[in-house]
Amino acid sequence: MNINISNQKDGVKAILSGFKTDELNAKIELCKNGECACSCDPDMMQKIKSIDVTGQDGFATITITGDVDAQTLAPMMQKCLLGEKQ
């Protein structure tokens, strides 16, 4: 599994590869509903306006809109979505 996160104009974009899309979508839906399966930072979650996932098995793009940056979100996403520490 691999994750590449970069800053965008209104948030961040994460490109992920090597995983099952249905599992990723399930984790993202929990986060959107405020029911993260991992230990998300409540202050960070309040800064997020939207989370959108596009892609297919093995490859996806997650676009997070809000007052967030790649440097802060990268280790959180790595741990939460992929179960790894960066």
MODELLER restraints for C-alpha pairs under 7 A, 6 or more apart:
rsr = mdl.restraints
at = mdl.atoms
rsr.add(forms.Gaussian(group=physical.xy_distance, feature=features.Distance(at['CA:1:A'], at['CA:17:A']), mean=5.68, stdev=0.5))
rsr.add(forms.Gaussian(group=physical.xy_distance, feature=features.Distance(at['CA:1:A'], at['CA:18:A']), mean=4.37, stdev=0.5))
rsr.add(forms.Gaussian(group=physical.xy_distance, feature=features.Distance(at['CA:1:A'], at['CA:19:A']), mean=6.11, stdev=0.5))
rsr.add(forms.Gaussian(group=physical.xy_distance, feature=features.Distance(at['CA:2:A'], at['CA:16:A']), mean=5.60, stdev=0.5))
rsr.add(forms.Gaussian(group=physical.xy_distance, feature=features.Distance(at['CA:2:A'], at['CA:17:A']), mean=5.25, stdev=0.5))
rsr.add(forms.Gaussian(group=physical.xy_distance, feature=features.Distance(at['CA:2:A'], at['CA:18:A']), mean=6.44, stdev=0.5))
rsr.add(forms.Gaussian(group=physical.xy_distance, feature=features.Distance(at['CA:3:A'], at['CA:14:A']), mean=6.59, stdev=0.5))
rsr.add(forms.Gaussian(group=physical.xy_distance, feature=features.Distance(at['CA:3:A'], at['CA:15:A']), mean=5.71, stdev=0.5))
rsr.add(forms.Gaussian(group=physical.xy_distance, feature=features.Distance(at['CA:3:A'], at['CA:16:A']), mean=4.46, stdev=0.5))
rsr.add(forms.Gaussian(group=physical.xy_distance, feature=features.Distance(at['CA:3:A'], at['CA:17:A']), mean=6.62, stdev=0.5))
rsr.add(forms.Gaussian(group=physical.xy_distance, feature=features.Distance(at['CA:4:A'], at['CA:14:A']), mean=5.47, stdev=0.5))
rsr.add(forms.Gaussian(group=physical.xy_distance, feature=features.Distance(at['CA:4:A'], at['CA:15:A']), mean=5.14, stdev=0.5))
rsr.add(forms.Gaussian(group=physical.xy_distance, feature=features.Distance(at['CA:4:A'], at['CA:16:A']), mean=6.45, stdev=0.5))
rsr.add(forms.Gaussian(group=physical.xy_distance, feature=features.Distance(at['CA:5:A'], at['CA:12:A']), mean=6.82, stdev=0.5))
rsr.add(forms.Gaussian(group=physical.xy_distance, feature=features.Distance(at['CA:5:A'], at['CA:13:A']), mean=5.67, stdev=0.5))
rsr.add(forms.Gaussian(group=physical.xy_distance, feature=features.Distance(at['CA:5:A'], at['CA:14:A']), mean=4.19, stdev=0.5))
rsr.add(forms.Gaussian(group=physical.xy_distance, feature=features.Distance(at['CA:5:A'], at['CA:15:A']), mean=6.40, stdev=0.5))
rsr.add(forms.Gaussian(group=physical.xy_distance, feature=features.Distance(at['CA:5:A'], at['CA:70:A']), mean=5.79, stdev=0.5))
rsr.add(forms.Gaussian(group=physical.xy_distance, feature=features.Distance(at['CA:5:A'], at['CA:74:A']), mean=6.24, stdev=0.5))
rsr.add(forms.Gaussian(group=physical.xy_distance, feature=features.Distance(at['CA:6:A'], at['CA:12:A']), mean=5.62, stdev=0.5))
rsr.add(forms.Gaussian(group=physical.xy_distance, feature=features.Distance(at['CA:6:A'], at['CA:13:A']), mean=5.46, stdev=0.5))
rsr.add(forms.Gaussian(group=physical.xy_distance, feature=features.Distance(at['CA:6:A'], at['CA:14:A']), mean=6.45, stdev=0.5))
rsr.add(forms.Gaussian(group=physical.xy_distance, feature=features.Distance(at['CA:6:A'], at['CA:70:A']), mean=5.39, stdev=0.5))
rsr.add(forms.Gaussian(group=physical.xy_distance, feature=features.Distance(at['CA:7:A'], at['CA:13:A']), mean=6.43, stdev=0.5))
rsr.add(forms.Gaussian(group=physical.xy_distance, feature=features.Distance(at['CA:7:A'], at['CA:69:A']), mean=5.89, stdev=0.5))
rsr.add(forms.Gaussian(group=physical.xy_distance, feature=features.Distance(at['CA:7:A'], at['CA:70:A']), mean=5.31, stdev=0.5))
rsr.add(forms.Gaussian(group=physical.xy_distance, feature=features.Distance(at['CA:10:A'], at['CA:65:A']), mean=5.55, stdev=0.5))
rsr.add(forms.Gaussian(group=physical.xy_distance, feature=features.Distance(at['CA:10:A'], at['CA:66:A']), mean=5.96, stdev=0.5))
rsr.add(forms.Gaussian(group=physical.xy_distance, feature=features.Distance(at['CA:11:A'], at['CA:64:A']), mean=5.60, stdev=0.5))
rsr.add(forms.Gaussian(group=physical.xy_distance, feature=features.Distance(at['CA:11:A'], at['CA:65:A']), mean=4.46, stdev=0.5))
rsr.add(forms.Gaussian(group=physical.xy_distance, feature=features.Distance(at['CA:11:A'], at['CA:66:A']), mean=5.14, stdev=0.5))
rsr.add(forms.Gaussian(group=physical.xy_distance, feature=features.Distance(at['CA:11:A'], at['CA:67:A']), mean=6.24, stdev=0.5))
rsr.add(forms.Gaussian(group=physical.xy_distance, feature=features.Distance(at['CA:11:A'], at['CA:68:A']), mean=5.40, stdev=0.5))
rsr.add(forms.Gaussian(group=physical.xy_distance, feature=features.Distance(at['CA:11:A'], at['CA:69:A']), mean=6.17, stdev=0.5))
rsr.add(forms.Gaussian(group=physical.xy_distance, feature=features.Distance(at['CA:12:A'], at['CA:63:A']), mean=6.02, stdev=0.5))
rsr.add(forms.Gaussian(group=physical.xy_distance, feature=features.Distance(at['CA:12:A'], at['CA:64:A']), mean=5.31, stdev=0.5))
rsr.add(forms.Gaussian(group=physical.xy_distance, feature=features.Distance(at['CA:12:A'], at['CA:65:A']), mean=6.64, stdev=0.5))
rsr.add(forms.Gaussian(group=physical.xy_distance, feature=features.Distance(at['CA:12:A'], at['CA:68:A']), mean=6.95, stdev=0.5))
rsr.add(forms.Gaussian(group=physical.xy_distance, feature=features.Distance(at['CA:12:A'], at['CA:69:A']), mean=6.09, stdev=0.5))
rsr.add(forms.Gaussian(group=physical.xy_distance, feature=features.Distance(at['CA:12:A'], at['CA:70:A']), mean=5.88, stdev=0.5))
rsr.add(forms.Gaussian(group=physical.xy_distance, feature=features.Distance(at['CA:13:A'], at['CA:61:A']), mean=6.89, stdev=0.5))
rsr.add(forms.Gaussian(group=physical.xy_distance, feature=features.Distance(at['CA:13:A'], at['CA:62:A']), mean=5.74, stdev=0.5))
rsr.add(forms.Gaussian(group=physical.xy_distance, feature=features.Distance(at['CA:13:A'], at['CA:63:A']), mean=4.56, stdev=0.5))
rsr.add(forms.Gaussian(group=physical.xy_distance, feature=features.Distance(at['CA:13:A'], at['CA:64:A']), mean=6.28, stdev=0.5))
rsr.add(forms.Gaussian(group=physical.xy_distance, feature=features.Distance(at['CA:14:A'], at['CA:61:A']), mean=5.63, stdev=0.5))
rsr.add(forms.Gaussian(group=physical.xy_distance, feature=features.Distance(at['CA:14:A'], at['CA:62:A']), mean=5.02, stdev=0.5))
rsr.add(forms.Gaussian(group=physical.xy_distance, feature=features.Distance(at['CA:14:A'], at['CA:63:A']), mean=6.41, stdev=0.5))
rsr.add(forms.Gaussian(group=physical.xy_distance, feature=features.Distance(at['CA:15:A'], at['CA:60:A']), mean=5.90, stdev=0.5))
rsr.add(forms.Gaussian(group=physical.xy_distance, feature=features.Distance(at['CA:15:A'], at['CA:61:A']), mean=4.57, stdev=0.5))
rsr.add(forms.Gaussian(group=physical.xy_distance, feature=features.Distance(at['CA:15:A'], at['CA:62:A']), mean=6.45, stdev=0.5))
rsr.add(forms.Gaussian(group=physical.xy_distance, feature=features.Distance(at['CA:16:A'], at['CA:59:A']), mean=5.66, stdev=0.5))
rsr.add(forms.Gaussian(group=physical.xy_distance, feature=features.Distance(at['CA:16:A'], at['CA:60:A']), mean=5.32, stdev=0.5))
rsr.add(forms.Gaussian(group=physical.xy_distance, feature=features.Distance(at['CA:16:A'], at['CA:61:A']), mean=6.28, stdev=0.5))
rsr.add(forms.Gaussian(group=physical.xy_distance, feature=features.Distance(at['CA:17:A'], at['CA:58:A']), mean=5.18, stdev=0.5))
rsr.add(forms.Gaussian(group=physical.xy_distance, feature=features.Distance(at['CA:17:A'], at['CA:59:A']), mean=4.38, stdev=0.5))
rsr.add(forms.Gaussian(group=physical.xy_distance, feature=features.Distance(at['CA:17:A'], at['CA:60:A']), mean=6.57, stdev=0.5))
rsr.add(forms.Gaussian(group=physical.xy_distance, feature=features.Distance(at['CA:18:A'], at['CA:58:A']), mean=4.62, stdev=0.5))
rsr.add(forms.Gaussian(group=physical.xy_distance, feature=features.Distance(at['CA:18:A'], at['CA:59:A']), mean=6.52, stdev=0.5))
rsr.add(forms.Gaussian(group=physical.xy_distance, feature=features.Distance(at['CA:19:A'], at['CA:57:A']), mean=6.77, stdev=0.5))
rsr.add(forms.Gaussian(group=physical.xy_distance, feature=features.Distance(at['CA:19:A'], at['CA:58:A']), mean=5.03, stdev=0.5))
rsr.add(forms.Gaussian(group=physical.xy_distance, feature=features.Distance(at['CA:20:A'], at['CA:57:A']), mean=5.24, stdev=0.5))
rsr.add(forms.Gaussian(group=physical.xy_distance, feature=features.Distance(at['CA:20:A'], at['CA:58:A']), mean=5.96, stdev=0.5))
rsr.add(forms.Gaussian(group=physical.xy_distance, feature=features.Distance(at['CA:21:A'], at['CA:56:A']), mean=6.00, stdev=0.5))
rsr.add(forms.Gaussian(group=physical.xy_distance, feature=features.Distance(at['CA:21:A'], at['CA:57:A']), mean=4.87, stdev=0.5))
rsr.add(forms.Gaussian(group=physical.xy_distance, feature=features.Distance(at['CA:21:A'], at['CA:58:A']), mean=6.78, stdev=0.5))
rsr.add(forms.Gaussian(group=physical.xy_distance, feature=features.Distance(at['CA:24:A'], at['CA:81:A']), mean=6.96, stdev=0.5))
rsr.add(forms.Gaussian(group=physical.xy_distance, feature=features.Distance(at['CA:30:A'], at['CA:36:A']), mean=5.10, stdev=0.5))
rsr.add(forms.Gaussian(group=physical.xy_distance, feature=features.Distance(at['CA:30:A'], at['CA:37:A']), mean=6.96, stdev=0.5))
rsr.add(forms.Gaussian(group=physical.xy_distance, feature=features.Distance(at['CA:32:A'], at['CA:51:A']), mean=6.95, stdev=0.5))
rsr.add(forms.Gaussian(group=physical.xy_distance, feature=features.Distance(at['CA:38:A'], at['CA:80:A']), mean=5.56, stdev=0.5))
rsr.add(forms.Gaussian(group=physical.xy_distance, feature=features.Distance(at['CA:47:A'], at['CA:66:A']), mean=5.65, stdev=0.5))
rsr.add(forms.Gaussian(group=physical.xy_distance, feature=features.Distance(at['CA:47:A'], at['CA:67:A']), mean=5.23, stdev=0.5))
rsr.add(forms.Gaussian(group=physical.xy_distance, feature=features.Distance(at['CA:47:A'], at['CA:68:A']), mean=6.60, stdev=0.5))
rsr.add(forms.Gaussian(group=physical.xy_distance, feature=features.Distance(at['CA:48:A'], at['CA:64:A']), mean=6.85, stdev=0.5))
rsr.add(forms.Gaussian(group=physical.xy_distance, feature=features.Distance(at['CA:48:A'], at['CA:65:A']), mean=5.98, stdev=0.5))
rsr.add(forms.Gaussian(group=physical.xy_distance, feature=features.Distance(at['CA:48:A'], at['CA:66:A']), mean=4.49, stdev=0.5))
rsr.add(forms.Gaussian(group=physical.xy_distance, feature=features.Distance(at['CA:48:A'], at['CA:67:A']), mean=6.45, stdev=0.5))
rsr.add(forms.Gaussian(group=physical.xy_distance, feature=features.Distance(at['CA:48:A'], at['CA:68:A']), mean=6.95, stdev=0.5))
rsr.add(forms.Gaussian(group=physical.xy_distance, feature=features.Distance(at['CA:49:A'], at['CA:65:A']), mean=5.43, stdev=0.5))
rsr.add(forms.Gaussian(group=physical.xy_distance, feature=features.Distance(at['CA:49:A'], at['CA:66:A']), mean=4.93, stdev=0.5))
rsr.add(forms.Gaussian(group=physical.xy_distance, feature=features.Distance(at['CA:50:A'], at['CA:64:A']), mean=5.77, stdev=0.5))
rsr.add(forms.Gaussian(group=physical.xy_distance, feature=features.Distance(at['CA:50:A'], at['CA:65:A']), mean=5.20, stdev=0.5))
rsr.add(forms.Gaussian(group=physical.xy_distance, feature=features.Distance(at['CA:51:A'], at['CA:62:A']), mean=6.83, stdev=0.5))
rsr.add(forms.Gaussian(group=physical.xy_distance, feature=features.Distance(at['CA:51:A'], at['CA:63:A']), mean=5.76, stdev=0.5))
rsr.add(forms.Gaussian(group=physical.xy_distance, feature=features.Distance(at['CA:51:A'], at['CA:64:A']), mean=4.59, stdev=0.5))
rsr.add(forms.Gaussian(group=physical.xy_distance, feature=features.Distance(at['CA:51:A'], at['CA:65:A']), mean=6.53, stdev=0.5))
rsr.add(forms.Gaussian(group=physical.xy_distance, feature=features.Distance(at['CA:52:A'], at['CA:62:A']), mean=5.59, stdev=0.5))
rsr.add(forms.Gaussian(group=physical.xy_distance, feature=features.Distance(at['CA:52:A'], at['CA:63:A']), mean=5.18, stdev=0.5))
rsr.add(forms.Gaussian(group=physical.xy_distance, feature=features.Distance(at['CA:52:A'], at['CA:64:A']), mean=6.55, stdev=0.5))
rsr.add(forms.Gaussian(group=physical.xy_distance, feature=features.Distance(at['CA:53:A'], at['CA:60:A']), mean=6.80, stdev=0.5))
rsr.add(forms.Gaussian(group=physical.xy_distance, feature=features.Distance(at['CA:53:A'], at['CA:61:A']), mean=5.74, stdev=0.5))
rsr.add(forms.Gaussian(group=physical.xy_distance, feature=features.Distance(at['CA:53:A'], at['CA:62:A']), mean=4.56, stdev=0.5))
rsr.add(forms.Gaussian(group=physical.xy_distance, feature=features.Distance(at['CA:53:A'], at['CA:63:A']), mean=6.54, stdev=0.5))
rsr.add(forms.Gaussian(group=physical.xy_distance, feature=features.Distance(at['CA:54:A'], at['CA:60:A']), mean=5.54, stdev=0.5))
rsr.add(forms.Gaussian(group=physical.xy_distance, feature=features.Distance(at['CA:54:A'], at['CA:61:A']), mean=5.34, stdev=0.5))
rsr.add(forms.Gaussian(group=physical.xy_distance, feature=features.Distance(at['CA:54:A'], at['CA:62:A']), mean=6.62, stdev=0.5))
rsr.add(forms.Gaussian(group=physical.xy_distance, feature=features.Distance(at['CA:55:A'], at['CA:61:A']), mean=6.20, stdev=0.5))
rsr.add(forms.Gaussian(group=physical.xy_distance, feature=features.Distance(at['CA:75:A'], at['CA:85:A']), mean=6.60, stdev=0.5))
rsr.add(forms.Gaussian(group=physical.xy_distance, feature=features.Distance(at['CA:75:A'], at['CA:86:A']), mean=5.51, stdev=0.5))
rsr.add(forms.Gaussian(group=physical.xy_distance, feature=features.Distance(at['CA:78:A'], at['CA:84:A']), mean=5.57, stdev=0.5))
rsr.add(forms.Gaussian(group=physical.xy_distance, feature=features.Distance(at['CA:78:A'], at['CA:85:A']), mean=6.11, stdev=0.5))
rsr.add(forms.Gaussian(group=physical.xy_distance, feature=features.Distance(at['CA:78:A'], at['CA:86:A']), mean=6.21, stdev=0.5))
rsr.add(forms.Gaussian(group=physical.xy_distance, feature=features.Distance(at['CA:79:A'], at['CA:85:A']), mean=5.13, stdev=0.5))
